[in-house]
Amino acid sequence: MSREEAAEFTAYVRREGRVTIPKELRDALIIKEGNLVKCKIIKVRAH
């Protein structure tokens, strides 16, 4: 696995501003609790 791998996905903002990374993506990138991840947020539509 390279030092930095990336993926793009869309997610809804949930209660208290939480956003969930899909399990399939966490598994593919081996993201575990306590890992630090870099996020880029772009609003795609207003609700």
Stockholm file with secondary structure:
# STOCKHOLM 1.0

chainA/1-47         MSREEAAEFTAYVRREGRVTIPKELRDALIIKEGNLVKCKIIKVRAH
#=GR chainA/1-47 SS CCSCCCCCCCCCCCGGGCCCCCHHHHHHTTCCTTCCCCCCCCCCCCC
#=GC SS_cons        CCSCCCCCCCCCCCGGGCCCCCHHHHHHTTCCTTCCCCCCCCCCCCC
//
